[in-house]
Every structure is written in structure tokens, then in C-alpha cells.
Amino acid sequence: MSLPHAPLSVVCFGDSLTWGFNPIDRSRYDHGVRWTRLMQEVLGPEFYVVEEGLNSRTTVFEDPVMGDKNGLAHLATVLESHKPIDILVIMLGTNNLKRRFNMSAVEIALSMERLIALALASGSGPRGAAPKILLMSPPPANDFSGTAFEEQFLGDVTQEISRRLAPLYASMAETYSIGFFETGSVVKTSAVDAIHLDPDTQPILARAIAGKVRELAG
């Protein structure tokens, strides 16, 4: 049965948390597990969810170790390739916590602000307007001791910086009159690797973000 109107486009732009990284075996969660695909099921045919997650993506940096990971540069292309975009969901910041970038929480938030400003000025929404934006703060890091990522992050320092991101992102969302969701309010990062999400958290996050998307859609 055809819909009376085209579904609303929801582009989920992020890093491995959006891509669906499995901390246990470092594979990708399949379609029946990852939160972006589950969110599509929750939202139904009135919405069309586009996954734009990339492992190790940063907010604004080219990664000297991993290569092409600059979220600001990628977003410019994504906004063009998927327009018109009704709702843009952004969750980035975890990879900025790596020791090689040496960023404070405030600096990470300021770099995220550049992506928000780009999206709002892009004209990539319906009829040349800006898309509605949902900014998600990444969940705070877990204990890195003994994990595969222990050498890439700064342990307790990284955990503390990651905990400071949510209020900074919330303040930014208020400033720009965009949506906000504190991911750490409903899910925790895995004890396996300290930064990714276990499979049982995926449906919880899917339902929570679906609710926020519906709110933004009006």
C-alpha cells in the first residue's frame, strides 16, 4: 500500500556507535541488532532511516593513524548526497577522546559546533531550508583497563572528559534551538572495550531515539 506522502528522511551521522561496532568480536552488528535499523522498525514506513556511521570518525580531524576520518568534511558531502533531509541525527565525539588528539571536553564541544553550524547553513532540508537536527551526546566511556583500546585513550582522564560532554552538548542544542538526547541516560558503554555498545543496549537506544525523532517531526 502506497503512502499518501513520501516518508520523512532521517540521516544518522556518526562513528562506530552508529555503524554498529560489536565490541566482542569487532564485527558489525547485523540488521536485526543495530539501533539504527531497529529504529527504522519502530518508526515504521512514515520514516526512512539512512545510516551514515563510520568507524573512528572524529568531529573535525583527519586521523594521522587511521586516515580519512574528518566528520566535518564528510558531513558536507552527506548533506548534499542525501538531501532533502528532514531530520539529521548526529552523534560524534568519542574518537576525539583519543590521546593523539589531546582535546578537552570544551574543545570537543566547540568542534561539534562547527558541524551544527554547517548543517544549519546547508539548505539541505525540505524546500531549501535547514534540516531539523537531533544532537546526541555519546555515552561516557567505561573502564579502559585491560581492553583493546587501553593504549589509545587516557584511562580515568578520558572517562572524566567523556562525562563532561553531555551538559556541554545540551547547552549547545539550546543555543541553536535543536533537539538533544543524552545517550548515557539510557545506555552504558560495554565493559568489553569501554566505548562501544553491547547488543542488549541497541533496542533501548532505538526506542529512545525514535521517540525524539517523532517529537522533531511534529
C-alpha positions in Angstrom: 0.0 0.0 0.0 1.5 3.3 -1.0 1.8 6.2 1.4 -0.1 9.4 0.8 3.2 11.3 1.0 6.9 10.5 0.9 8.5 9.2 4.1 10.5 11.6 6.2 14.2 11.2 5.7 16.3 10.6 8.8 20.0 10.6 8.3 22.0 9.2 11.2 25.6 10.6 11.1 28.2 9.3 13.4 31.1 7.0 14.2 31.3 3.3 15.1 28.4 3.7 17.7 26.2 4.5 14.7 27.9 2.0 12.3 27.2 -0.8 14.8 30.6 -2.0 16.1 30.4 -5.2 18.1 32.9 -4.9 21.0 33.1 -8.7 21.4 34.4 -9.7 18.0 34.9 -6.3 16.3 32.4 -7.2 13.6 29.3 -5.2 12.6 26.0 -5.9 14.2 23.6 -7.2 11.7 20.4 -5.5 10.6 18.3 -7.2 13.3 20.6 -5.9 16.1 21.9 -2.4 15.5 19.9 0.5 16.8 19.6 2.4 13.6 17.9 -0.5 11.8 15.8 -1.2 14.9 14.8 2.5 15.0 13.5 2.1 11.4 11.3 -0.7 12.6 10.0 1.3 15.5 9.3 4.4 13.3 7.6 2.5 10.5 7.1 3.4 6.9 6.4 7.0 7.5 10.2 7.5 8.1 13.2 6.4 6.0 16.3 6.0 8.1 19.7 6.4 6.4 22.8 5.0 8.2 26.0 7.2 7.8 28.2 5.7 10.5 32.0 5.4 10.1 34.4 3.7 12.4 36.9 6.1 14.1 35.2 9.2 12.6 36.1 12.4 14.5 34.3 15.8 14.6 36.9 17.8 12.6 40.2 15.9 12.5 42.0 13.9 9.8 43.4 11.0 11.8 47.1 10.6 11.4 46.8 6.9 12.2 43.5 5.8 10.7 43.3 8.1 7.7 40.2 9.8 6.3 38.0 10.3 9.4 37.1 14.0 9.3 33.5 14.3 10.2 33.2 18.0 9.1 34.4 17.2 5.6 32.3 14.1 5.4 29.1 15.9 6.6 29.4 18.4 3.7 29.1 15.6 1.2 26.4 13.7 3.2 24.2 16.8 3.3 24.4 17.1 -0.5 24.1 13.4 -1.3 21.0 12.7 0.8 19.1 16.0 0.5 16.3 16.8 1.2 17.0 15.6 4.7 14.1 16.1 7.1 16.0 15.2 10.3 19.7 14.9 10.8 20.8 12.8 13.8 24.4 13.5 14.9 26.5 11.5 17.5 30.2 12.2 17.5 32.9 12.9 20.0 34.1 9.6 21.3 37.1 9.4 18.9 38.2 12.9 19.8 38.9 11.5 23.2 41.9 9.6 21.8 45.2 10.6 23.3 46.7 11.7 20.0 44.1 14.5 19.7 44.6 15.7 23.3 41.2 17.6 23.4 39.3 18.9 26.4 35.6 18.5 26.7 35.0 22.1 25.8 37.2 21.8 22.7 35.3 18.7 21.6 32.0 20.6 22.0 33.3 23.6 20.1 34.4 21.3 17.3 30.9 19.7 17.2 29.5 23.2 17.0 31.2 23.5 13.6 29.1 20.6 12.3 25.9 22.0 13.7 26.6 25.4 12.0 27.4 23.7 8.7 24.1 21.7 8.8 22.0 24.7 9.7 23.5 26.8 6.9 23.4 24.0 4.3 19.9 24.3 2.8 19.8 20.5 2.7 16.4 20.3 4.3 13.0 20.3 2.5 12.5 23.2 0.1 16.0 24.5 0.7 15.6 25.0 4.5 17.9 23.5 7.1 17.1 20.0 8.3 15.9 19.6 11.8 18.8 18.4 14.0 19.0 15.9 16.9 22.3 16.1 18.7 23.2 13.0 20.7 26.0 13.1 23.3 27.9 9.8 23.2 27.7 7.6 26.3 30.5 8.2 28.7 33.5 5.8 28.4 33.8 2.8 30.7 37.0 1.5 32.4 39.7 1.0 29.8 41.9 -1.2 32.0 42.8 -4.4 30.1 40.7 -3.5 27.0 41.9 -3.5 23.4 41.6 0.4 23.4 43.6 1.0 26.6 46.7 2.4 24.7 44.6 4.7 22.5 42.9 6.6 25.4 43.9 8.1 28.7 42.0 5.9 31.2 40.5 7.9 34.0 41.2 11.2 32.3 39.2 10.1 29.2 36.3 8.8 31.4 36.1 12.2 33.1 36.2 14.2 29.9 33.6 11.9 28.3 31.3 12.6 31.2 31.5 16.3 30.7 30.3 16.2 27.1 26.5 15.7 27.7 25.9 19.0 29.5 28.1 20.9 27.0 26.2 19.3 24.1 22.9 20.1 25.8 23.8 23.7 26.2 24.8 23.9 22.5 21.5 22.4 21.5 19.6 25.0 23.5 21.7 27.8 21.9 20.9 26.6 18.4 17.3 25.6 19.2 17.9 22.0 18.0 17.0 18.7 19.6 19.2 17.0 22.1 19.4 13.5 23.7 21.8 12.3 26.4 22.6 8.8 25.2 24.2 8.0 28.6 20.8 8.5 30.2 19.5 5.2 28.8 22.6 3.1 27.9 26.1 2.4 29.1 29.2 1.6 27.2 30.5 -2.0 27.1 32.8 -3.3 29.8 34.5 -5.3 27.0 36.1 -2.4 25.3 34.9 0.7 27.3 33.5 2.7 24.3 31.1 0.6 22.2 27.6 -0.7 22.9 26.5 -4.2 23.8 23.7 -5.9 21.8 21.2 -5.6 24.6 21.5 -1.8 24.6 20.6 -1.5 20.9 16.8 -1.8 21.2 16.8 0.5 24.2 18.6 3.2 22.2 16.4 2.6 19.2 13.2 3.2 21.1 14.6 6.3 22.8 15.8 8.0 19.6 12.7 7.0 17.7 10.7 9.0 20.3 12.9 12.0 19.9 12.7 11.8 16.1 8.9 11.7 16.3 9.0 14.8 18.5 11.1 16.7 16.0 8.9 15.6 13.1 5.9 17.1 14.9 
